[in-house]
Structure formats: C-alpha cells, structure tokens
Amino acid sequence: MDLQGAAAIVTGSSSGVGAATAIMLAEKGCGVVINYSRSDAAAEKVAEQCRDVGGDVVVCQANVSKDEDCRRLVDAATERFGRLDAVVNNAGTTKFVNHRDLAGLDKDDFFNIYGVNVVGPYQMSRAAESALRASGDGAIVNVSSIAGVRGVGSSMAYAASKGALITITKSLARVLGPEIRVNCVCPGFITGEWLKDGLGAENYERAKANAEASAPLNRTCTPDSVAESIIGFIDGQSIITGESIILDGGQHLM
C-alpha cells in the first residue's frame, strides 16, 4: 500500500504505541484519525506532532467498546479524507491483578476488559469493512500482546482478552479477504508510562531488567519499535494475512 494520500484510524492513539504509530503514518503522508477515550489534551499534543511532520489529522473522542462510537470514527475518516485504507486496533485496557489472586477479578472486570480489547476491534473492523473494501488494499492491524500467547501479563482477564484478539484476527482475515488483510502484533514488555504507572516504578524497573536479561537480543520493545512493525503490516507484506508476530527480543524462546 502506498501510504502517501492514504487514510488510517489509530485507536487509542493519545499515547504510547498508538501515538508512535500515528506520527509514523503522518510522516509517510497518510491522513490519520487520532482517537482518545479520556485524554483530549494528550491527543491534541499527538495531533500537533503529526502536523509538524506534514500530516493531515482529525482528533476524535470515542470509546471502542461502543458500536456507535466505532461507526463515528469511520465517519470521521471518510468525511475528512474521502477514504479509509487502514485501521490499527490499538486501544486497550487492563486491571493489574496478580495471577495468584483469583479473588482480585470479578465478572465485571472481564466484561470491561473484553469490551475494549476484544469487542472493540471486532466492532471497528465491522464498521470499517465497507470503506476498507472500497480501498482495494485495506489493512487491519490488531495490537495484542505476548500475554495472549503465554498467559502472562497484568491479569488473567487481560491475557485471556489478548488471546481472543489473536483468534479474531484469524477469523477476520478469513472472511475479509481479498480486499482486506488482517494481521496482529504481540509485543512483550513495552517501555513507557503505561506499564510504569500500572506496576509502580520499582516493579517496572525490575521487570524491565528481567525482560532484557532473558531475551536473546537483550532489549525490550519501545512504542516506536512496535509502531514500525504495525506499519510494516500496512504498507508491505501484501501476501500475509491472519498472522500474529511476537515482538519481544526473543524472550519467548527462553
């Protein structure tokens, strides 16, 4: 896909991987819908960074667990850019609960996490289907996690939701071809404020050091390195669909 003049939606793009992806897309000449759920100031800051590199952007508040909000995001893209070529399902949520603490999660926690992490990408893909098919070379990239592969991570509910997202990636790829490719990235430890806030500074540094020490490449993901892989699935890899790639410096091999 030629990203010059194309258009993309990046959910959860007010910070972290979503923000890095939006900025990289803008650098390549792609119009971007920047989505946030709560932090409008952070989203506007990302939008300004996109404009600084010559990008055309629109900022749109939406909660992807709500179908009407997903449809509004697609409308924002087609009204602003007249087309939609890519959707990056990056918005995600969790609750930090030790896996041994079975009492720490209830059904509402599962429903809330699944609503954003699983139902959200499904609804976004459904809302965008028509516009992506019209593109002729549409791409959906789901942002899962190593948690969905190994059953680890911030909580069992989070891990289960990310595993479900990997499965939905395969199902969507099967039914949305040939006009739309659907793939998934599964990052390991990602440096940044999200994990630091969730784990606490001391636990974050310990987990980061452990991840680096146990990975053959001795390094962890950054938002930029994950964004590079996401964009690789969008503007390249024209023969690949239904695949999930692990981004963790090889830690899963150990």
Buried (B, 14 or more C-beta within 10 A) or exposed (E): BEBEEBBBBBBBBBBBBBBBBBBBBBBBBBBBBBBBBEEEEBBBBBBEBBEEEEBBBBBBBBBBBBBEBBBBBBBBBBEBBEBBBBBBBBBBBBBBBEBEEEEBBEEEBBEBBBBBBBBBBBBBBBBBBEBBBEBEBBBBBBBBBBBBBBEBBBBBBBBBBBBBBBBBBBEBBEEBEEEBBBBBBBBBBBBBEBBBEBBEEEEBEEBBEEBBEBBEEEBBBBBBBBBBBBBBBBBEBEEBBBBBBBBBBBBBEE
